[in-house]
Amino acid sequence: MEQGVEDVGLAPVPKGFSPSFELNGFRFSFNVSVDGIVAVRLKSGDLLPYGRKGNCFWLAGLSREKLSSTTPAPTGTQGLTIQVRDAEGKPLPNELVISADPKTTPQLVRTALLGGMESFHTDEQGCVTLPFVGPYLFLVAANDYGFGWLPNSDLKDQAVLVVEPWGRIEGVIKNRNHVVLDDHLRLIPDPQHYTGREVQAPIQGYDETPTDSHGRFAFEYAPPLKLVLERLQKQLGCFRYLWSLEAKAAETTHVEINTRGRTVLGRVTAGPGLASDIDLAACSAALMSRMKGREGSRHLVGFRVSADGSFHVERVEPGDYRVSGDIRRDNKRVALLDPILVHVPDDASDTEDVPFDMGTVTLNPGVNLEPGDTAPNFSSRTVDGKPLRLSDFEGKYVLLDFWATWCGPCVEETPYLKATFAAHGKNERFEMISLSLDSEAQAARKFALDQGTAWTQGFLGAWSEDRIARSYGVFGIPAIFLIGPDGKVLARDLRGSGIKEAVTAALGLSSTIGSHGS
């Protein structure tokens, strides 16, 4: 029995469970006992990819059988004929091809594709004809031999989809020159490379694998793509960036990763005004690296707080961090950790993990502005560096928009904000202010120029370091508030057409108290 496993047995088969299903031209079958499903109980409280302590985990294998039927060529006025070949140029007959777009990107499970938009089989010449259903369409194929895809930028009539042999990725994970056991890893397409309209990721992700007793890991079927290796943070049950690499067809890529992480200890104490019955164990927190880009993402470490306020964070690499964390109830922040700065020094010794005690962090009452509350005044700068203060617009209705260029839902609100400004921008009793939470002002400035957003564009800087958004209780964006001439919040969480409707009602001297949606 593996270390940390308390019990292995059979769990009852769930009601309505089917041991087989058909998808994308294959019949998949779970290898389960007629008496139940393999279940595992763990001793630790760590979160694993399959669930929490005491849960039953499905560990049954999955076999597949290719269905023999072929897909007839679709009818339509816009059709694309594609030929599928192997790396030597040989056509591949009866080959499964999946069409997809960014909303239906398939999942890769070993050598099988699950999901996608539609599935097709090639004819005897390795060709398939399919309808062209949009500019973001792409094609993917995978089998025991290899993997191939046609990105939307290359998709055209008579194009060729080449299925290349699988690559292989192997490596060793160490921390402070000691091998790391049972580190759960997974591969995903590199989001920095496969992003945007020109090139989109062909798959959602790939299988997970743990390191063995020697810290070794291997992915036997790696798609020949630019990839990212992610590591599971067991305390939070989520994967975080670890390494960038590229799998090459028919080649083995070797990776050796040696980090300098150490254990960090600390304690959370309740600040003044905090409810006496607050549950410190409900606090979810993280050490946010001050480094930019991927190194910053790799150094971000999440942790849980114990009921007595103590916490320990494993494998924190040397550097400067900001504490971030909160307690949420009913989608509201009821308490917030003081965002103090912490410097974690290196420890020259590799013989043992010497913990670093970072001291105490104060947990303060959370801010949840509601209609009728006074909007906090703030002082900031515009994207052009000019002073910007809320108090400068006293006596006016102010639409306040917290956003960022990297936030998809924020960008989707742009047409509604532009419609609001077109309708009321010339009204002397009204002002619109967007407050960017981008890391650099240039990103927000360029977006405003490209989109023609003519209202005031403020800049707050990186969200993790901004106190203005925190003073408004903003922990999700977009966050759009309407503030009255008396400085009190009239409405919050405005979205879609509700933005213009709320402003129109307010300027018409109608009282708009509450939240509005599209």
Secondary structure, 3 states (H helix, E strand, C coil): CCCCEEEEEEECCCCCCCCEEEECCEEEEECCECCEEEEEEECCCCCECCECCCCCCCCCCEEEEECCCCCCCCCCCCEEEEEEEECCCCECCCCEEEEECCCCCCEEECCEEECCCEEEECCCCCEEEEECCCCCCEEEEECCCEEEEECCCCCCCCCEEEEEECEEEEEEEEECCEECCCCEEEEEECCCCCCCCCCCCCCCCCCEEECCCCCEEEEEEECCCEEEEEEEECCCCEEEEEEEEECCCCCEEEEEEEECCEEEEEEEEECCCCCCCCCHHHCEEEEEECCCHHHHHHHCEEEECCCCCEEEEEEECCEEEEEEEEEEECCEEEEEECCCEEEECCCCCCCCCCCEEEEEEEEEECCCCCCCCECCCCEEEECCCCEEEHHHHCCCEEEEEEECCCCHHHHHCHHHHHHHHHHHCCCCCEEEEEEECCCCHHHHHHHHHHHCCCCEEEECCCHHHCCHHHHCCCCCCCEEEEECCCCEEEEECCCCCHHHHHHHHHHCCCCCCEECCC
